[in-house]
Amino acid sequence: MPAAARFPVSDHCDGRLFYNPNRATVPSFRDILRWKRSSRPTRWPKTISISPQPRPPLAAGAIRATWINHATFLIETPQGNFLTDPVFSRCCGPFGVLGPPRVHAPGIPLHELPPIHFILLSHDHYDHCDLAALRRLGKTFAPLAITPLGNRNLLARAGFAPTRIIELDWWQNHAPSPPLTITVTPSQHWSNRLTRRRCGRLWGGFNLQIGATRLQFVGDTGYNPTLFTQIQTRLGVPDLAFVPIGAYEPRWIMRAQHCDPAEAVQIHHDLGARQSVAMHWGTFQLTDEGRDDPPRALATALTAASIPREDFRILEPGESIAV
């Protein structure tokens, strides 16, 4: 008798492996080898000094998002404090000591974080899932972790109790307490880590509905012409969207998994976001573009789309934006 499927069969899962919404392909091992053999990456600085960014007092009932690095944001809300894809290790790779090293310190050191009530873990890639950081956060704060299907074992390895892990499929939601609802949203990406088969864990983004306020953490994604309008239709217009702008060159291999700045502007438009903030750039050299290329390309794309720059912000590490 065949073994039972680990996950329900759906339009994005065959029972054990997950797929993108439009069956967009993921890079093969051969593709990665071809890229690495032909790659001519722009040189990044080894280190960048960052200036302390004071966080102004938070008004009662207000929401504040602070960019720490890469895809890590501290989101402070009346319903609790959220941390997205917490990465604080020196390198984004196995054991936190292999893989690309960081070029700047976290905008808020881990030991200076306020109490963390929720962790949003979008997928298992090393630049988003830092087990060492998760262990410290779990031990210090015992937060509730919300993540797409298949990532429970990673959080368990980081010491999270079963009752502190919520796994959700795309479009499923969890409402810890009114007026907060957290929905996992689809993205066009993939998953892979040393501990499981490629695409054996689901990936995605998050929509936070906090009373009348909506936030959309897009997650890692390639551009999809229908996906982000669908998110707006089903979940409403976000007051603030967190949109990736980096790790996009060369396009022949990155297009399906990482949007470039022009596509990030299109995602901002498709979501109908009142304001967006850039993420997934400037901390780890993952691909071939230079460190400062994404902000420059974003500025060009915003001008071409006649969108004011204040509608799609670039933050410095540790800098905050209020909703």
N, C-alpha and C positions, 0 to 999 in steps of 0.2 A: 504494500500500500504506500503511495507517495506521501512524503511529509506534508503536513498542512502548511499553507502559505503563511509567511510571517506577517504580512500585511494584507488587507483586503485588496482584491483586484479592482482597479479603477482606471480612469482614462489617463492616469499618470503613474501607474504601478502594475507590474505583471504578477504581483504577489510577493516578490522579493527585491526587485530592482525598480527604481523610480525613473520617470521620464519627464522631459520638459513639456510645457503645454502644447506646443506645436511639433513635438518630437524633434526639436532642434538637436543636432548632434553635439557631442562633447569631444574634446580633442583626444585622439588616440595616443598611445605611447609612441607610435611612429611619428605622429605630428609633433610631439614634444621634442623628440630627438632631432627632427629636421629643424625645428626652430632653434634649439640650443646650438646646433652645429653652424647655423647661418647667422646667428644673432650678432648684432653690432650695437649693444646698448649704449645709450648716452651715459657718460660718467656722472654719478651723483656725488655730492659732498659726503665725506665720511661722517661728519658731525655738524649739527646746526644748533646754535644756542637759541633758546626760547626765552621770552620775557614773561615774567609773572603777569597773569591777567586777572585783576581783581574782579570778583563776582559781586555785583551790586546786591543790596538787600532784596529779597524776594517778597513782593507784595502778597498780602493774603489772597488766596485763591488763584494766584498766577502760576504759570508754567514756564520753566526755564530749561533750555538745553545747552550743554557745554560740550564742545568738541575736545576730547582727550587725546586721541590719535586714531588714525586709520578709520575703522568703522565703530570705534568706541565713543559713545556719548553718555554723559550723565544727564538724565531727564528728571528734573525735580517737579513734582506735581502735588496737589493737595491729597491725592490718593496714595502717595508713596513715591519713593525714588527708584528710577529704573536705570539699569546699565546695559547698553547694547554691546554685544560681541566683545566682551572685555579682554583686551590684550595688553599686558604690562611687561612681559618678558623681554629680554635683550634681543632675542631673535624670534622670528615667526617660523618655527619648524619643530621637528621632533625634540622633545625634552626642553624646549625653550632655549637651546644653545646651538642648534643647527639651523641652517636656512638663512635667509636674508636678515642682516642686523638692522636694528632701528637707527635712524640718523638723528632723531631728536627724542628727548625724554617725554614721558606722558605729560600732558598739560595739567593734569592733577595726579600727583603720586598716589599709588594705591592706598598707602597708609593715611592719606589726608582726605579720603572720600568720606562724605556723610553716610549715615546708615543707608544701606541698600536693601530695598524690599523686594525688588523684582529684577531678574536677569532675563534678557531676551537673547537667545542663542540662535542665530539664523541658519548656520550649517557647520560642518565639521572641518573645513579647511583651516590650516594652522594659523593663518593670518586673521582668523575670526574666533577660533576656539583655542584658548590658552589654558591648558589644564592646571598649570601652576597658579595662575591668577584665580581660576575658579575654585581651587582648593582653599586659598586664603580667603576669598570672599565668602565661600560656604561656611568656613569655620568661624569667621568673624561675625557675619550677619545672618546666617541661615535664611537667605532669600528664597523666594519661590522662583524657579526657573521654568520658563515657557519656551518650547522649542518644537520644530517640525518632527514628524515621525522618524524613529530610528536613532535619535540622538540620546536616548535615555541612558544607554550604557556609558557614554562619555561623562555625563554628569554624575552617574553613580561612581565611576572611577575617581572623580574629583571629590567624593565624599558626601554628595547630596543624598539625603534620605529619600526613599521612594515617594513619600507624601509631599516632598518639596520639588517634584518634577512633574510638569504637565506637558505631554506630547500631543500635538494637534496636526491634523491633516490640513491641506489648503482649504480655506474658507471656514474652518471650524473656529470656534471662539471659546474663551474662558472669561467669566465675569466674577472676579474675586469678591467684589462688593460694589453695590451701586455707588456712583454712576460710572464705573470703570468696566469696559469690555475690551479684551485683547483678542484680535483675530490674526491668524496666520494667513498670509497672502502668497500667491504664487510668484515665482520669479523664474527667469530663464538662466539656469546655471547648472551645476552638478556638484557631486560630493566625492571625496576621496581622502583616505587617511591610511596609515600603515595598518590599522587594526580592523579594517573591513573592506569589502569589495567596492570598487568604484560604483557610485550611485546606489549603494546599499542603505544610505540614509537620505532623508528628504532635505531639501533646502527651501528657502523662502524669505519673505519679509514679514513685517508686522504692522497692523493698523491698531492704533490706540484710540478708543473713543472715551473721552473723559468729560462727561456731561455733554455740553454742546460743542466741545473742542475735539478736533480730529488730528491725529498725527500719523504720518505714513513713513515707516522705515523701509525703504525699498529693498535693501539687501543687495547682494551681488547679483548682477543681471546683465545679459545682453539686451539689446533693444528688440521689442516685440510690438508690432503695429496695433495689436488689439488688447494686449494684456493690461495696460495701465488705464486705458479708458474703461475697461471692465471693472477694475478696482474702484475707479471713481463712481461708476454707475451703481455698484453693489454696496459700497461703503460710504459714499459721500465725498465731497471736496475736502482735502486736507488743509488745515490752517498752516501746517508746517510739514514739509516733506524732506527726508534725509536721502539724498540722491548721490550715487557714486559717480566720480568723474575721472578716476585714474586706472592704471594697469590695463591699457588698451592697445599697445603696440607690440608686435605687428598685427595689423587688422586681419590678415588671412587666418590667424589662429585665435585671436582674441575676440573677434566680432560676435561670435555666438554666446560668449560667456561674460564679457565686460563691455559695457557701453563706453563710447568716447564722449568728450564734452558736448559735442553737437547733439548726440543722441540723448545725453542727460538733459539738455534743454528741451528736447522733444518729450521726454518723460515728464518733466515739470509741466509742460503744456498739456499732455494727455491726462495727467492727474487733475488738472485744473487747480494746482496748488496755489494758495494765496502767497506763500513764500516757500522757498527751498533753501537748503544749506548743503554744501558739498561735503562729501566724505570719500574714503577709500583712495587717498592720495597722500604723498609727501612724507610718509613715515618709513615704509619699507620699499626697496626697489624690487618689484616683482616682475616688471616687464621692461621694454626697451626705451620708452620715452624718458626724457629728463624729468627731474623732480619738479621744476617750475613750469613744465609744458602744460599740464592740465589747467591751472588757473588762467594762463594766457589764452589757451584755446577756448576755455569757457567764456572769457570776456568777448572774444571774437564771435562766438556763437550767439551770445545774448544780443550783441549789436545787430547781427544779421537777422535775428528774430524780432527786433524792436522791443526787447524786454529790458526794463531797467535793471541795472546791476544789483540794486538793493532788493530785488525780488528773488535773486538767487545768490546767496551770500557765500563768500569764502571766509572762514574763520581761522584765526591763529590758534595753535594748541592752547587750551585753557580758556579761550574766549567763549562768551555765552551769547545767546539770543533768547529774547523773551517772546512768549506767545500771548 
